[in-house]
């Protein structure tokens, strides 16, 4: 298929990931989507700097050097987007699998009001509200945005907001849950993009961060974050949306 007019699309990839790059080139070429590779920060053999794009790295929040390198990569890409001319871009990771009608899906998604539109992820939340439809997919908001960064649409204004953070203390998988950013996040159900499970991680597990501090399952900080998240939902999506999500939570609790 010939390339069509389309919003900028970036595929984050390690410079030497030849097989993954061939796969993405083939998939996006078949979908008629022009794109560019964005070279990843390489955390396989060396320590990632303590400051990325002017933001201080809070190393105890990252379990491995690879997770930090991936987060640094997305932050640098967000900076480029923030300083660019495009109002919205598509971001994919190089192990993504896209549907043949990917271009049509993205173009239809742009009609919705959002800061970030998740095309891929893992969402453990069972509480969700359908706010629209996109071909064979539901468009939903959830009580907690999905984890994952292998496929999403990002508005330039959202990239600018992300780049105001003076610290890197959330992985790129979880950045959409950061209540400081107050992002209007929409998701597809089911997701149209998935990660190729046959492709193993490129980051050696030996590069763990000895300073990593696991979050406790129950803590005052997590309780405060939950309250902030509910306040953000009410502010962004409206009190009625929060009430509907909370009623689902109460209903599930009563049905136990």
PyMOL commands that set and color helices and strands:
alter all, ss='L'
color gray80, all
select helices_A, chain A and resi 18-31+59-61+65-82+102-109+156-162+175-177+220-237+239-254
alter helices_A, ss='H'
color red, helices_A
select strands_A, chain A and resi 9-13+36-39+51-52+55-57+88-93+96-97+116-118+128-134+137-142+151-155+167-168+185-189+194-195
alter strands_A, ss='S'
color yellow, strands_A
deselect
rebuild
show_as cartoon
